[in-house]
Amino acid sequence: MTSTPQASALEPHPLVRLLEKPAADFTAADLVRAAEELELRQVNLRYVGGSGRLKTIAFPINSREHLEGVLTRGERVDGSSIFEGTEAATSDVYIVPRHRTAFLNPFGVRQSLDLLCSFYDEDGEPLAYAQDQIVRRAAEALTRETGMSLEAFGELEYYLVGDVDVNFPVEEERGYQESAPFSKGQRVREEVLGHLSSMGVQLKYAHGEVGNIREPDRQLVQHEIEFWPVPVADAADALVLAKWVVREVAHAAGLEATFAPSVSAEGAGSGLHVHSRLVRDGANVVVDPQEGLTDTGRRLIAGYLSASKALTAFGNTVSTSYLRFAEGGESPEGICWGETDRTGLVRVPLAWVGGVLPRMVAHANPGSGPVPEPPVHPQTVELRLGDGSADVHLLLAGMAVAARRGLTDPDSLKVAERLSSEDHSTFEQLPSSCRESADELERERELFEAEDVFPASLIDAVLERLRDDQDGSLVKKAGKSDDARAELVRRHWHVG
């Protein structure tokens, strides 16, 4: 009999420490044991609905048998209240908890065991139009055709809004990686990090972002959380959980959190940039450790750029998304790419290639030992399209579809070469409105519907929602009227 490995003392996930096994191996029996040992009295089943937000059903634990049933069977819910275009007469769907996602909920009146769920239809088949199933199918289709897996992570930007602090007042557009006491909301940010880590969400870091806005009766301070690369479906779940945690912690601190693409005529908007890499046999194939970006990486970029106009339908879902594009700054200025360039739609960030790491370490720490190699090279490709209004599961599913096109199109390297330039004004621009975004998605719908990844009914629902945009007159006035702009921002304050 082999012994169970002990969890590291640095492991932040309390269930992993308690059960002494990785979360990927959790079973219903493990979670029953954890609930008994921790004397839990509630289970919350959580899922992502058609709005892209996290939904919840709370179950008081009545007995061991009851708990086993909830953890094994899940529950049925009303799909017509969750997803667009669902008929009420045939709307019952199942949600089944994924044991590997279990975590202890740090909020609420009493501590609960929470799990994310997947959707299934009346025949027990994956529900075709559920976000979790769409991103899973997109990832599987990519791997099936190319032998590669797409890993991703987001850069989640948000503002914390509260009363003006006259002590160490914020300086407008000077918040980038600022430290307390000049950085406002640092304690909120650190509490968010702690909760997400204990939930099993893998993170890189968090910091203050550039956006500081001071108004007569309030201040808005921008922050960012950067995640760790994980399989694309898990990356989508991590972003949804993070938005929920940010809002909970901010509310408890007497602050308001917003992920709105545009929050003011004066300050920076909030984006949702997504980094990705392709992995095959445990190796990152978008990079050569000595030479840098590979042809596979360039094909990936070409796929993203060629589908970028249509991807706005999933990544930029409200009118203020397009105000943000028009404002410039670090918003994408053209459908092009570059290395380390923060104004193109795709950028390739620095990633310790060409042997620079040993030189830097030896200079900073003379006499230090060998530099350990990461399991997978950290080079990524950053798509700078999305914002806080994104339906993250559909956006990441769309990125997987676009990646598949780039990897299989024989002309991709030519596309990548053509769209690489320092003069962004010569390139095509992203759509300028929700309606234009819908038109671009309709032109590309066959790409997304191929391999049964995106159901036609879901594409129809997205098109209808974007074309039903009622903000057209305000958008036209927003450039000249502060009141019109303020009304647009108010309408889309709590997106995502």
C-alpha positions as CSV (number, residue, x, y, z in Angstrom):
1,M,0.0,0.0,0.0
2,T,1.4,3.4,-1.0
3,S,1.1,6.3,1.5
4,T,-0.9,9.4,0.7
5,P,1.4,12.3,0.0
6,Q,1.3,15.1,2.5
7,A,0.1,18.5,1.3
8,S,2.7,21.2,1.2
9,A,2.6,23.7,4.1
10,L,2.4,26.4,1.4
11,E,-0.8,24.9,-0.1
12,P,-3.5,27.6,0.2
13,H,-6.5,25.3,-0.5
14,P,-7.8,24.0,2.9
15,L,-9.6,21.1,1.4
16,V,-6.4,20.0,-0.4
17,R,-4.6,20.1,3.0
18,L,-7.4,18.3,4.8
19,L,-7.9,15.5,2.2
20,E,-4.2,15.3,1.3
21,K,-4.9,15.0,-2.4
22,P,-5.0,17.4,-5.3
23,A,-8.3,19.0,-6.1
24,A,-8.4,17.2,-9.4
25,D,-8.8,13.9,-7.5
26,F,-11.6,15.0,-5.2
27,T,-14.6,12.6,-5.0
28,A,-18.0,12.9,-3.5
29,A,-16.9,10.7,-0.6
30,D,-13.9,13.0,0.0
31,L,-16.2,16.0,0.2
32,V,-18.7,14.3,2.6
33,R,-15.7,13.5,4.9
34,A,-14.6,17.1,4.7
35,A,-18.1,18.4,5.5
36,E,-18.2,16.1,8.6
37,E,-14.8,17.0,9.9
38,L,-15.4,20.7,9.4
39,E,-19.0,20.5,10.7
40,L,-20.4,22.2,7.7
41,R,-24.1,22.7,7.4
42,Q,-24.7,24.0,3.9
43,V,-23.7,23.2,0.3
44,N,-24.0,25.8,-2.5
45,L,-24.2,24.6,-6.1
46,R,-23.0,27.4,-8.4
47,Y,-23.2,27.7,-12.2
48,V,-22.7,30.3,-14.9
49,G,-26.0,31.3,-16.6
50,G,-26.7,33.0,-19.9
51,S,-25.8,36.4,-18.4
52,G,-22.2,35.2,-17.7
53,R,-22.7,35.7,-14.0
54,L,-22.3,33.2,-11.2
55,K,-25.7,31.8,-10.0
56,T,-26.3,29.9,-6.7
57,I,-28.6,27.3,-5.1
58,A,-28.2,26.8,-1.4
59,F,-28.8,23.4,0.2
60,P,-29.0,23.0,4.0
61,I,-27.3,19.6,4.9
62,N,-30.1,17.5,6.4
63,S,-28.1,14.2,6.7
64,R,-25.2,12.3,5.3
65,E,-27.5,10.7,2.7
66,H,-28.9,14.1,1.7
67,L,-25.4,15.5,1.3
68,E,-24.3,12.5,-0.8
69,G,-27.3,13.0,-3.0
70,V,-26.6,16.7,-3.6
71,L,-22.9,16.0,-4.4
72,T,-23.7,13.1,-6.7
73,R,-26.9,14.0,-8.5
74,G,-26.9,17.7,-8.4
75,E,-30.3,19.3,-9.1
76,R,-32.7,20.4,-11.9
77,V,-33.2,24.0,-12.7
78,D,-35.4,26.2,-15.0
79,G,-33.3,26.7,-18.1
80,S,-35.8,29.3,-19.5
81,S,-34.9,31.6,-16.6
82,I,-31.2,31.2,-17.3
83,F,-30.6,31.0,-21.0
84,E,-31.9,33.2,-23.9
85,G,-34.3,31.6,-26.4
86,T,-35.3,28.6,-24.2
87,E,-38.9,27.5,-24.3
88,A,-40.6,27.4,-20.9
89,A,-42.5,24.2,-21.8
90,T,-39.3,22.2,-22.3
91,S,-36.8,24.1,-20.1
92,D,-35.9,21.7,-17.3
93,V,-32.2,21.1,-17.3
94,Y,-29.8,19.3,-14.8
95,I,-26.8,20.8,-13.1
96,V,-24.2,18.4,-11.8
97,P,-21.4,19.5,-9.5
98,R,-17.8,19.1,-10.5
99,H,-16.0,17.7,-7.4
100,R,-12.6,19.1,-8.4
101,T,-14.0,22.7,-8.1
102,A,-15.0,22.4,-4.5
103,F,-14.0,25.1,-2.1
104,L,-15.0,26.6,1.3
105,N,-17.1,29.7,0.9
106,P,-15.6,32.5,3.0
107,F,-18.8,34.6,2.9
108,G,-22.3,34.1,4.2
109,V,-23.8,33.6,7.6
110,R,-22.2,30.2,8.0
111,Q,-19.4,28.5,6.2
112,S,-20.5,26.3,3.3
113,L,-19.1,23.9,0.8
114,D,-19.4,25.3,-2.7
115,L,-19.0,23.6,-6.1
116,L,-19.2,24.7,-9.7
117,C,-21.6,22.8,-11.9
118,S,-22.0,21.7,-15.5
119,F,-25.3,21.6,-17.4
120,Y,-27.0,18.5,-19.0
121,D,-30.2,18.0,-20.9
122,E,-33.1,15.6,-20.2
123,D,-31.2,12.7,-21.9
124,G,-28.1,13.3,-19.7
125,E,-26.2,14.8,-22.6
126,P,-24.1,18.0,-22.2
127,L,-26.4,20.9,-22.7
128,A,-25.5,22.4,-26.1
129,Y,-26.1,26.0,-25.3
130,A,-24.5,26.2,-21.8
131,Q,-21.4,28.3,-21.6
132,D,-19.4,25.7,-19.7
133,Q,-20.1,23.1,-22.4
134,I,-19.3,25.4,-25.3
135,V,-15.8,26.3,-24.0
136,R,-15.2,22.6,-23.3
137,R,-16.2,21.6,-26.9
138,A,-14.1,24.4,-28.4
139,A,-11.0,23.2,-26.4
140,E,-11.7,19.6,-27.4
141,A,-12.1,20.4,-31.1
142,L,-8.8,22.3,-31.1
143,T,-6.9,19.4,-29.4
144,R,-8.6,16.8,-31.7
145,E,-7.5,18.6,-34.8
146,T,-4.0,19.9,-33.8
147,G,-2.8,17.7,-30.9
148,M,-2.3,20.9,-28.9
149,S,-4.1,22.2,-25.8
150,L,-4.9,25.8,-25.3
151,E,-4.0,27.3,-21.9
152,A,-5.1,30.8,-20.9
153,F,-5.4,33.4,-18.1
154,G,-6.9,36.8,-17.8
155,E,-5.8,40.2,-16.6
156,L,-8.9,41.3,-14.7
157,E,-9.1,45.1,-14.3
158,Y,-11.7,46.8,-12.0
159,Y,-12.3,50.0,-10.1
160,L,-13.1,50.4,-6.4
161,V,-15.3,53.4,-5.7
162,G,-15.6,55.1,-2.4
163,D,-15.4,58.4,-0.6
164,V,-12.6,60.8,-1.2
165,D,-9.6,60.2,1.1
166,V,-8.0,63.6,1.8
167,N,-5.0,61.9,3.4
168,F,-2.5,60.9,0.7
169,P,-5.0,61.8,-2.1
170,V,-5.0,59.8,-5.3
171,E,-3.2,61.3,-8.3
172,E,-5.0,61.0,-11.5
173,E,-3.6,58.4,-13.9
174,R,-0.7,57.7,-11.5
175,G,-1.9,54.4,-9.9
176,Y,0.2,51.9,-11.7
177,Q,1.6,49.4,-9.0
178,E,1.4,52.2,-6.4
179,S,1.9,51.2,-2.8
180,A,-0.2,52.1,0.2
181,P,-1.0,54.6,1.6
182,F,-1.1,56.3,-1.9
183,S,-2.8,53.1,-3.3
184,K,-6.4,52.9,-2.1
185,G,-8.0,49.6,-1.7
186,Q,-4.8,47.5,-1.1
187,R,-6.4,45.7,1.8
188,V,-9.4,44.8,-0.3
189,R,-7.0,43.5,-3.0
190,E,-5.1,41.4,-0.6
191,E,-8.2,39.9,0.9
192,V,-9.4,39.0,-2.6
193,L,-6.1,37.3,-3.3
194,G,-6.4,35.2,-0.1
195,H,-9.9,34.1,-0.8
196,L,-9.2,33.1,-4.5
197,S,-6.1,31.2,-3.5
198,S,-8.0,29.2,-0.9
199,M,-10.6,28.4,-3.5
200,G,-8.0,26.8,-5.7
201,V,-7.8,29.6,-8.2
202,Q,-4.2,29.9,-9.5
203,L,-2.9,33.4,-9.5
204,K,0.3,35.3,-10.5
205,Y,-0.1,38.6,-8.8
206,A,-2.3,41.7,-8.2
207,H,-1.5,45.4,-8.1
208,G,-2.8,48.9,-8.5
209,E,-3.5,49.9,-12.1
210,V,-3.0,53.3,-13.7
211,G,-6.6,54.5,-13.4
212,N,-7.0,57.0,-10.5
213,I,-10.0,59.3,-10.8
214,R,-10.9,62.0,-8.3
215,E,-14.4,63.5,-8.4
216,P,-15.9,66.0,-6.0
217,D,-17.8,63.4,-4.0
218,R,-15.9,60.2,-4.7
219,Q,-12.7,58.6,-5.9
220,L,-12.3,55.7,-8.3
221,V,-9.2,53.6,-8.0
222,Q,-8.2,50.9,-10.5
223,H,-6.8,47.5,-9.7
224,E,-5.7,44.4,-11.6
225,I,-5.5,40.7,-10.9
226,E,-3.4,38.5,-13.1
227,F,-4.0,34.8,-13.1
228,W,-1.9,31.7,-13.9
229,P,-2.2,29.8,-17.2
230,V,-4.6,26.8,-16.9
231,P,-6.7,24.9,-19.4
232,V,-9.0,27.3,-21.2
233,A,-12.2,26.1,-19.6
234,D,-10.7,26.5,-16.1
235,A,-9.5,30.0,-17.0
236,A,-13.1,31.0,-17.7
237,D,-14.3,29.7,-14.4
238,A,-11.5,31.5,-12.6
239,L,-12.6,34.9,-14.0
240,V,-16.2,34.4,-13.0
241,L,-15.2,33.4,-9.5
242,A,-12.9,36.4,-9.2
243,K,-15.6,38.9,-10.2
244,W,-17.8,37.5,-7.5
245,V,-15.1,37.6,-4.8
246,V,-14.1,41.2,-5.7
247,R,-17.7,42.3,-5.4
248,E,-18.2,40.5,-2.1
249,V,-15.1,41.9,-0.5
250,A,-15.6,45.4,-1.8
251,H,-19.2,45.5,-0.5
252,A,-18.1,44.3,2.9
253,A,-15.6,47.1,3.0
254,G,-18.1,49.8,2.1
255,L,-16.9,50.2,-1.4
256,E,-18.4,49.6,-4.8
257,A,-16.6,47.5,-7.4
258,T,-17.2,47.9,-11.1
259,F,-15.7,46.1,-14.2
260,A,-17.3,48.6,-16.6
261,P,-15.3,49.2,-19.8
262,S,-15.7,53.0,-19.3
263,V,-16.3,54.6,-15.9
264,S,-15.6,58.3,-16.7
265,A,-14.8,60.7,-19.4
266,E,-11.4,61.4,-17.7
267,G,-9.9,58.1,-16.6
268,A,-8.7,54.9,-18.1
269,G,-11.2,52.2,-19.0
270,S,-11.0,48.6,-17.8
271,G,-10.0,45.9,-20.2
272,L,-9.9,42.1,-19.9
273,H,-6.8,41.1,-21.7
274,V,-6.3,37.3,-22.2
275,H,-3.0,35.6,-22.4
276,S,-2.7,32.1,-24.0
277,R,-0.2,29.5,-25.0
278,L,-0.3,26.2,-26.8
279,V,1.0,23.1,-25.1
280,R,1.9,19.7,-26.6
281,D,3.5,16.9,-24.7
282,G,4.1,19.2,-21.8
283,A,6.0,21.8,-23.8
284,N,5.0,25.3,-24.8
285,V,5.1,25.3,-28.6
286,V,4.6,29.0,-29.2
287,V,8.2,29.7,-28.2
288,D,11.7,28.5,-28.7
289,P,13.6,29.3,-25.5
290,Q,16.6,30.7,-27.4
291,E,15.0,32.1,-30.6
292,G,11.6,33.4,-29.2
293,L,8.3,33.2,-31.0
294,T,7.8,30.2,-33.3
295,D,5.8,29.8,-36.4
296,T,3.2,28.0,-34.3
297,G,3.0,31.2,-32.2
298,R,2.6,33.3,-35.4
299,R,-0.2,31.0,-36.6
300,L,-2.0,31.4,-33.3
301,I,-1.7,35.2,-33.6
302,A,-3.0,35.1,-37.2
303,G,-6.0,33.1,-36.0
304,Y,-6.9,35.6,-33.3
305,L,-6.5,38.6,-35.6
306,S,-8.5,37.1,-38.5
307,A,-11.5,36.4,-36.2
308,S,-11.1,39.5,-34.0
309,K,-14.0,41.5,-35.3
310,A,-16.4,38.7,-34.6
311,L,-14.9,38.0,-31.2
312,T,-16.0,41.4,-30.1
313,A,-19.5,39.9,-30.0
314,F,-18.4,37.9,-27.0
315,G,-15.7,40.1,-25.5
316,N,-17.3,43.6,-25.9
317,T,-21.0,43.4,-25.3
318,V,-22.1,46.9,-24.4
319,S,-21.9,50.4,-25.9
320,T,-19.3,51.6,-23.5
321,S,-17.0,48.9,-24.8
322,Y,-16.8,50.8,-28.1
323,L,-16.3,54.2,-26.4
324,R,-13.2,52.6,-24.8
325,F,-11.9,51.5,-28.2
326,A,-12.3,55.1,-29.5
327,E,-10.4,56.7,-26.7
328,G,-7.0,55.3,-27.6
329,G,-4.5,55.1,-24.7
330,E,-3.6,51.4,-24.3
331,S,-6.9,50.3,-26.1
332,P,-6.3,48.5,-29.4
333,E,-5.6,50.9,-32.2
334,G,-5.6,48.5,-35.1
335,I,-6.0,44.8,-36.0
336,C,-2.3,44.1,-35.9
337,W,0.3,42.7,-33.6
338,G,3.8,43.3,-32.2
339,E,6.3,42.2,-29.6
340,T,6.0,44.1,-26.3
341,D,3.8,46.7,-28.1
342,R,0.8,47.8,-25.9
343,T,-1.2,49.5,-28.6
344,G,-1.8,46.6,-31.1
345,L,-4.6,44.1,-30.7
346,V,-2.2,41.3,-30.0
347,R,1.2,41.6,-28.3
348,V,3.9,39.1,-27.4
349,P,5.2,40.1,-23.9
350,L,8.8,39.6,-22.7
351,A,9.2,36.0,-21.4
352,W,12.8,35.3,-20.5
353,V,14.0,34.0,-23.8
354,G,17.6,34.0,-25.3
355,G,19.3,33.1,-22.0
356,V,18.7,36.4,-20.3
357,L,17.4,34.8,-17.0
358,P,20.8,33.3,-15.8
359,R,22.6,36.6,-16.6
360,M,20.1,38.6,-14.6
361,V,20.0,36.3,-11.7
362,A,23.8,36.1,-11.5
363,H,24.0,39.9,-11.6
364,A,21.3,40.4,-9.0
365,N,22.4,37.6,-6.7
366,P,26.2,36.9,-7.2
367,G,27.1,33.3,-6.3
368,S,23.6,32.0,-6.5
369,G,23.0,28.4,-7.7
370,P,21.4,27.1,-10.9
371,V,18.2,28.8,-12.0
372,P,15.3,26.2,-11.9
373,E,13.4,25.8,-15.2
374,P,9.6,26.2,-15.0
375,P,7.6,23.1,-16.0
376,V,6.2,24.9,-19.0
377,H,7.9,27.9,-20.6
378,P,6.0,31.1,-19.6
379,Q,5.8,32.8,-23.0
380,T,2.3,33.8,-23.9
381,V,0.4,35.7,-26.6
382,E,-1.8,38.4,-25.3
383,L,-5.2,39.3,-26.9
384,R,-6.1,42.8,-25.8
385,L,-9.6,42.8,-27.1
386,G,-12.0,42.0,-24.2
387,D,-13.3,44.1,-21.3
388,G,-15.3,43.7,-18.2
389,S,-18.6,43.2,-20.2
390,A,-17.3,40.0,-21.7
391,D,-19.1,36.7,-21.4
392,V,-15.8,35.1,-20.5
393,H,-16.7,31.5,-21.3
394,L,-17.9,32.4,-24.8
395,L,-14.9,34.7,-25.4
396,L,-12.4,32.0,-24.5
397,A,-14.4,29.4,-26.5
398,G,-14.2,31.8,-29.4
399,M,-10.5,32.2,-28.9
400,A,-10.1,28.4,-29.1
401,V,-12.1,28.4,-32.4
402,A,-9.9,31.2,-33.8
403,A,-6.8,29.4,-32.7
404,R,-7.9,26.3,-34.6
405,R,-8.4,28.4,-37.7
406,G,-4.9,29.9,-37.4
407,L,-3.2,26.6,-36.8
408,T,-4.9,24.9,-39.8
409,D,-5.0,27.7,-42.4
410,P,-2.1,27.3,-44.8
411,D,-2.0,31.1,-45.3
412,S,-1.7,31.9,-41.6
413,L,2.0,32.8,-41.7
414,K,1.4,35.3,-44.5
415,V,-1.5,36.8,-42.5
416,A,0.8,37.2,-39.5
417,E,3.5,38.8,-41.5
418,R,1.0,41.2,-43.2
419,L,-0.5,42.3,-39.9
420,S,2.8,43.0,-38.2
421,S,3.8,46.7,-38.3
422,E,4.7,49.7,-36.3
423,D,2.2,52.0,-38.1
424,H,-1.2,50.9,-36.7
425,S,-3.1,53.6,-38.6
426,T,-2.7,51.5,-41.8
427,F,-4.7,48.5,-40.4
428,E,-8.4,47.8,-40.2
429,Q,-10.2,48.8,-37.0
430,L,-12.4,46.9,-34.6
431,P,-16.2,47.5,-34.8
432,S,-17.5,50.8,-33.5
433,S,-20.8,49.6,-32.1
434,C,-22.7,46.6,-30.8
435,R,-24.6,46.5,-34.1
436,E,-21.4,46.4,-36.2
437,S,-20.1,43.7,-33.9
438,A,-23.2,41.6,-34.6
439,D,-22.7,42.1,-38.3
440,E,-19.1,40.7,-38.0
441,L,-20.3,37.7,-36.0
442,E,-22.9,36.9,-38.6
443,R,-20.3,37.0,-41.3
444,E,-18.2,34.5,-39.4
445,R,-20.9,32.4,-37.8
446,E,-19.9,29.3,-39.8
447,L,-16.5,29.4,-38.2
448,F,-18.0,29.3,-34.7
449,E,-20.7,26.8,-35.5
450,A,-18.3,24.3,-37.1
451,E,-17.7,21.1,-35.2
452,D,-21.0,21.9,-33.3
453,V,-19.0,24.2,-30.9
454,F,-21.4,27.1,-30.9
455,P,-25.1,26.2,-31.4
456,A,-26.8,28.2,-34.1
457,S,-29.6,29.2,-31.6
458,L,-27.0,30.7,-29.3
459,I,-25.4,32.7,-32.1
460,D,-28.9,33.9,-33.0
461,A,-29.5,35.0,-29.4
462,V,-26.2,36.9,-29.3
463,L,-27.0,38.7,-32.6
464,E,-30.5,39.7,-31.4
465,R,-29.2,41.1,-28.1
466,L,-26.4,43.1,-29.8
467,R,-28.8,44.5,-32.5
468,D,-31.4,45.4,-29.9
469,D,-28.9,47.9,-28.4
470,Q,-30.8,51.0,-27.4
471,D,-27.8,53.2,-26.9
472,G,-27.3,54.4,-30.4
473,S,-28.5,58.0,-29.9
474,L,-26.5,58.4,-26.7
475,V,-23.3,57.0,-28.3
476,K,-23.6,59.7,-31.0
477,K,-23.9,62.4,-28.3
478,A,-21.3,61.0,-25.9
479,G,-18.3,62.7,-27.6
480,K,-19.9,66.1,-27.2
481,S,-22.2,65.7,-24.2
482,D,-21.0,64.8,-20.7
483,D,-24.6,64.1,-19.6
484,A,-25.0,61.6,-22.5
485,R,-21.8,59.9,-21.7
486,A,-22.7,59.7,-18.0
487,E,-26.0,58.1,-18.8
488,L,-24.2,55.5,-20.9
489,V,-21.8,54.7,-18.2
490,R,-24.6,54.4,-15.6
491,R,-26.5,51.9,-17.8
492,H,-23.5,49.6,-18.0
493,W,-22.0,50.1,-14.6
494,H,-22.5,46.5,-13.4
495,V,-21.7,44.5,-16.4
496,G,-20.3,41.0,-16.3
